[in-house]
Amino acid sequence: RMLIGNPRSSMLWIRYLAFYISLEQLDKARATAERALAAVQRDAESERLNIWLAYLNMESSYGLTSTLNDAESSGAAVRPDSSIGWFKLLDRACKESDEKALLLRLLMSLRNRDKDDVQLTEVVRRLLAKYRGSKKVWIAVGEMEYRQLRGGDARKTLERALQSLPKRKHIATILKFAQFEYRFGSAETGRTMFEGLVGSFAKRMDLWMVYIDMEIKVVRQLVQEMEDNEDSGAQSESLKQSCERTRRLFERLMETRLSSKKMKSVLKKLLEFEKEFGSTQDVERVMNRARDYVAANLQETT
């Protein structure tokens, strides 16, 4: 009844699909998916994309199991090609939808699979075969590899990306991979990548600020680990070193030629950092520096 009132709603169709899946009625679920694709016209691309993804995920999770169960119950032998239904459906979905958007969404849903999973491998193959000039594609593949703790593979992916992408896309791509290093790989490798960026583009304050944000997250993580661990002597020293490293980044940024507006923004961020992680003296030091900066600017304008 709800679908009669809103037949273009992918959410309602997917709930209907899930109902049949919960009853292990895969044939009815497939028929429902086909009805959904027929009901939702191509001008509602995002709604159709949601349905295709639900359909593909259903076949990925239950398709072969359904085939095996049907064969077992009927006594029939399972043909060697009984697992290719998902691949045929993928071919069709790519032809009938925004292929790049579909593959990227599929990559997200499959990224926790084993690296040798045939479906995951096929999605990556299709993306890199057809969209090598897209930084979004290379970043998505790299993130998948980092999340699978395959830092070595991800670094090779970055090398391939930089060979394939136009130079105007290099900075944004390296920036994302450097962030992934902090989150899933090696913070030290991430620092090396950021040092390369700020060394080459010292006037890009946005790069500095992302670098600082990543270091602040390291500090915050160390604080959390200390709170969770009673024996925190070594971690206390690591925290001290991390705070000093972050302060040095702030200092290096402020040594570049910043506009008054940007300098105030950096000082504000530094003050917030010291309020959260520093001592009373550290907070006072930043406040004095801010006052001195404002006073110096006033003198220059009078």
C-alpha angles and dihedrals in degrees: 000000000000090000091053088060095042110020094163095060110114090192092061093046092049091051088052089050091050090051092060092042090055088054090048089239097140096165091057090045090054091047089051091051090052091049089050093053090049093049098046108068124218094254087072092064098162092051092050090047090056090052093048090051093049090048093049093045090051092053090044093053103032110013101091092036089055091050092049093048092049092049092047094050093048096040091237123141118250111243117233090244095053092111098055096084091095092053093050090049090049090053090053095044091052091053095047101043144033095299098198094049091046094050093047091052090047090051089056092051094047100039094101091060122105112280090245094052106133095221094049090046091051093051091050091046092053094046095050094041095056107022105040090135093060117096089195089062095049091046091050092050091047092050090051091053093047091049088053087053091247097136093156092055091046092054090051088049089055090052090051091046093055090050091052104037126077113255093250088069097048099088095051091046095049089046092057093046090050089054090049089054090058093046102040110003135030121334088202091056088047090054091051090053093048091047088056090051099047090040091057097035105031093159093058100101091181090064092050092049094051089048090051091047091055091051091048088054089054090053091048091050092051090051090052092049091051091052090051095045123064094196096062105146096114091041090052090059091046089051091051091051092047092051091050091048090053092048090052089054090054090049093050091050093050090051089064118085103272127176117243091256093051093045091054089050092052093047090050091052091047090051091052089050093052092046089055101039110009136077128260088262091053091052092048091049092056092045091052090049091051091050091049091050093051091047092050091050091051091053091051092053095048 
